């Protein structure tokens, strides 16, 4: 009986610690420029498809909610809807506007300064 309670307590506090670490120190999102999207999309990576950083076509990422859907965002200036890749002076990368999924998981989030910000 006591060993069960100890294991349960240790597991509970480990999950609690993980929760607060993610809350206070969110992992950074990595942006990668590619000519062609890889067949396997990694989580916490945004793949920017295009010729170079000034001529981007699409951004691909795994939904950060955990549903594992691949999200494709249009970066072509003359079309709508469209997102914009922003690189700041401090090497922080963002996609604007927010990403608001209307179907399936219905996640709504921003990618600002290499971090996921939930709304």
Secondary structure, DSSP 8 states (H G I E B T S, - for coil): -HHHHHHHHHHHHHHHHHHHHHHHS----EEEEESS--SS--TTEEEEEEEETTEEEEEEEE-TTTT--EEEEE--TTSSS--EEEE-TTS-EEEEEEEE--STT--EEEEETTEEEE-
